[in-house]
Amino acid sequence: MAKLRRPQLMSAAAKRRAPRVRKRGSASSRASARLPWGHARVGSVDMAVRIGSVELPNPVMTASGTAGYGAELDAYVDLTSLGAVVTKSLSPFAWEGNPAPRMASAPAGMLNAVGLQNPGAGAWRERELPRLARTGARVVASIWGRTVADYAAAAESLAGAGLTALEVNVSCPNLEGRGQMFACSPSATAEAVSAAAAAGVPVWAKLTPNVTDLVEVADAALGAGAEALTLINTIFGMTIDPVTARPALGIGGGGLSGPAIRPVAVRAVFDVRAALGEVPIVGVGGVAKGSHVVELMAAGACAIQIGTASFYDPRASCKVLDELERWCERHGIGAASELTGRAHQPGATSRSGAEDR
């Protein structure tokens, strides 16, 4: 993978001193205003969105596993300017993850096989959450497990922690189901989602696209109490070194993320919305521009998450949020929530709009 230039670190003091844009002048002058990356803009568009019972100030979040435990990004962005910060997935026990190498480049993204390494939900709550809470960020914790009891235990250990929501990562082997991923079985997905209710906060189910019938699994998750669906997790992939004839990742295959999977994510969101109606969906997969958010929201998402783009630029989430607001201003969109489901409305334009991408 080519070496990337590390963005200059912005101290907390520098972030506080950075100027903020005030409302003034015409819509065009507001659209042209710029803030240093890492800070929210103030414009004419109502950016607030609702995901089930959860209200967020805007639809842009980080994706689980791509921003550490959240506070790491505080050096680069004002975390309160994001809709929410989603943590790395947490299990009820400490887990070391997979052997190295854990990451590899791909033509339009990256492969990873980190293996859900984490210190355990209880340890995270004690050591990491206070630091993240001090930033003022809204926090969505992600959990995983090897059994239904693991999901219940992880959820219970996070009860009363002040979370905005709990995202249930069911893309994990089910030891009670012959090692098949929970997300590949509607019934196993439902059991894991139901167990997560122990946290006492809204539950979102993060599903894999590596299934025959995603709609069936999504319906089962909603039936088990999920308030929202996060679509999608990574796609199975592998790269092999042509010289050594060995896989680039330590365990062989991994999960493909980045620009290559955005069309898959858009299709998944669109299909679930078309089949199940106006269900709350968080779209994730290859988002790197404001127009990518518009695309996923038109397919049916209420909000989105940014993952791989943050590896290339830790300020990607704020840049995308800024671009999204400017896109809405240019196109006369008064509220970001108006974007959701537009592709399902009768008479949606067929014009490509290439100049706006």
BELQUIJO-V108937 format. One record per pair of residues at least 12 apart in sequence whose ideal C-beta (glycine too) atoms are under 8 Angstrom apart, sorted by the first residue. I is the first residue (numbers start at 1). GAP is how many residues later the second one is. If there is no record, write none. Layout:
I:GAP
I:GAP
//
This chain:
1:102
1:103
1:104
1:109
2:103
4:308
7:69
7:306
7:307
7:308
9:66
9:67
10:26
10:28
10:65
10:66
11:64
12:62
12:63
15:23
15:24
15:63
18:17
18:18
18:20
18:21
19:16
19:17
20:15
20:19
20:20
20:22
21:12
21:13
21:14
21:20
21:21
21:22
22:20
23:19
23:20
23:21
27:17
27:302
30:13
30:14
30:299
31:12
31:295
31:298
31:299
34:288
35:287
37:40
37:278
37:281
37:282
37:285
38:38
38:39
38:40
38:277
38:280
39:38
39:39
39:42
39:279
40:18
40:38
40:40
40:41
40:278
40:281
41:280
41:281
41:284
43:282
43:283
43:286
44:285
44:290
45:280
45:283
45:284
45:288
45:289
45:290
45:291
46:288
46:289
46:290
46:291
47:12
47:274
47:277
47:278
47:288
47:289
48:287
48:288
48:289
49:34
49:253
49:254
49:287
49:288
49:291
50:230
50:252
50:287
51:114
51:151
51:153
51:176
51:177
51:229
51:231
51:251
51:252
52:150
52:152
52:175
52:176
52:228
53:149
53:174
54:110
54:111
54:148
54:173
54:174
56:27
56:28
56:82
56:108
56:247
57:26
58:23
58:24
58:25
58:263
58:266
58:278
59:24
59:234
59:238
59:242
59:243
59:244
59:245
59:265
59:277
60:22
60:23
60:233
60:243
60:244
60:246
60:257
60:260
60:261
60:264
61:21
61:22
61:23
61:24
61:25
61:79
61:221
61:242
61:243
61:244
61:245
61:256
62:20
62:22
62:23
62:24
62:243
62:244
62:245
62:248
62:255
63:23
63:221
63:242
63:243
63:244
63:247
64:22
64:23
64:24
64:25
64:78
64:103
64:105
64:142
64:241
64:243
65:23
65:24
65:47
65:49
65:51
65:77
65:242
66:240
66:241
66:242
66:244
66:245
67:18
67:19
67:21
67:243
68:20
69:18
69:19
69:55
69:59
69:60
69:63
70:15
70:16
70:17
70:58
70:62
70:65
70:67
70:69
71:57
71:60
71:61
71:64
73:12
73:237
73:241
73:244
74:61
75:239
76:238
76:239
77:237
77:238
77:240
77:241
78:240
79:53
79:56
79:57
79:58
80:55
80:56
80:57
81:237
81:240
82:55
82:56
82:235
82:236
82:239
83:55
83:220
84:53
84:54
84:55
84:56
84:80
84:81
85:47
85:52
85:53
85:54
85:55
86:54
86:55
86:56
86:81
86:219
87:37
87:45
87:52
87:53
87:54
87:55
88:28
88:29
88:30
88:54
89:27
89:29
89:53
89:54
89:55
89:80
90:28
90:30
90:31
90:34
90:51
90:52
90:53
90:54
90:64
90:68
91:25
91:27
91:29
91:30
91:52
91:53
91:54
91:55
91:59
91:63
92:28
92:29
92:30
92:53
92:58
92:61
92:62
92:65
93:27
93:57
94:24
94:25
94:26
94:29
95:20
95:21
95:22
95:23
95:25
96:19
96:21
97:17
97:18
97:19
97:20
97:21
98:15
98:16
98:17
98:19
98:151
98:152
98:153
99:151
99:152
100:150
101:147
101:148
101:149
102:12
102:13
102:147
102:148
102:152
103:146
104:135
104:144
104:145
104:150
105:134
106:131
106:133
106:150
106:152
106:154
107:153
108:150
108:151
108:152
109:147
109:148
109:149
109:150
109:151
109:152
109:177
109:199
110:146
110:147
110:148
110:198
110:201
111:126
111:127
111:128
111:137
111:138
111:142
111:143
111:144
111:145
111:146
112:122
112:137
112:142
112:143
112:145
113:136
113:137
113:138
113:139
113:140
113:141
113:142
115:136
116:28
116:53
116:56
121:20
121:22
121:32
121:33
121:36
121:37
122:35
124:17
125:32
125:33
125:36
129:32
133:29
138:26
139:23
139:24
139:25
140:23
140:24
140:25
140:26
140:27
140:64
141:17
141:20
141:22
141:25
141:26
141:58
142:24
142:25
142:26
142:27
142:64
143:12
143:15
143:23
143:24
143:25
143:26
143:53
144:24
144:25
144:26
144:27
144:28
145:27
145:47
146:26
146:27
146:28
146:29
147:27
147:28
147:29
148:28
148:40
148:43
148:44
148:47
149:46
151:17
151:41
151:44
151:45
152:43
152:44
152:46
154:42
155:40
155:41
155:42
155:43
155:44
156:42
156:43
158:41
159:39
159:40
159:41
160:40
163:36
163:38
164:37
164:38
165:36
165:37
165:38
165:39
165:62
165:63
166:30
166:33
166:35
166:36
166:37
166:38
167:36
167:37
167:38
167:39
167:63
168:24
168:25
168:28
168:35
168:36
168:37
168:38
168:58
169:37
169:64
170:12
170:13
170:18
170:19
170:22
170:23
170:35
170:36
170:37
170:38
170:51
171:12
171:35
171:36
171:37
171:62
171:63
174:14
181:27
181:29
183:24
183:25
183:27
183:28
183:34
183:50
184:24
184:26
184:27
184:33
185:32
186:30
186:31
186:33
186:34
187:33
189:16
189:18
189:28
189:31
189:32
189:35
190:30
190:31
190:33
190:34
191:33
193:12
193:28
193:31
193:32
193:33
194:30
194:31
197:28
202:25
202:26
203:22
203:23
203:24
204:22
204:23
204:24
204:25
204:26
204:78
205:13
205:16
205:17
205:21
205:23
205:24
205:25
206:23
206:24
206:25
206:27
207:14
207:22
207:23
207:24
207:25
207:26
208:24
208:25
208:26
209:22
209:23
209:24
209:26
209:52
209:55
209:56
209:59
210:25
210:26
214:17
214:54
214:57
214:58
215:56
215:57
215:60
215:61
218:13
218:54
218:58
218:61
219:56
219:57
222:54
222:57
227:53
228:51
228:52
228:53
228:54
228:74
229:43
229:50
229:51
229:52
229:53
230:51
230:52
230:54
230:75
231:34
231:37
231:38
231:41
231:50
231:51
231:52
231:53
231:54
231:70
232:29
232:32
232:33
232:36
232:52
232:53
233:22
234:20
234:21
234:22
234:23
234:27
235:20
235:21
235:22
235:26
235:29
236:17
236:19
236:20
237:16
237:17
237:18
237:19
238:14
238:15
238:16
257:28
257:29
257:50
257:51
258:28
258:50
258:51
259:27
259:29
259:49
260:26
261:24
261:25
262:23
262:24
262:25
262:30
262:33
263:23
264:21
265:18
265:19
265:20
265:21
265:31
266:17
266:19
266:29
266:30
266:33
267:32
268:17
269:12
269:14
269:27
269:30
269:31
269:32
270:29
270:30
270:73
270:74
272:28
273:26
273:27
273:68
273:71
274:26
274:70
278:63
280:22
281:19
281:20
281:21
282:19
282:20
282:21
282:22
282:23
283:13
283:14
283:16
283:17
283:18
283:20
283:21
283:22
284:20
284:21
284:22
284:23
285:22
286:22
287:17
287:18
287:19
287:20
287:22
287:33
288:18
288:20
288:21
288:28
288:32
289:31
289:34
289:68
290:30
290:31
290:32
290:33
290:34
290:35
290:36
290:37
291:32
291:36
291:65
291:66
292:12
292:28
293:27
293:31
293:46
294:30
294:33
294:45
297:39
297:42
297:43
297:44
297:45
298:41
298:42
298:43
298:44
298:45
298:50
299:42
299:44
300:40
300:41
300:43
300:44
301:39
302:35
302:38
306:14
324:12
327:29
330:26
331:25
//
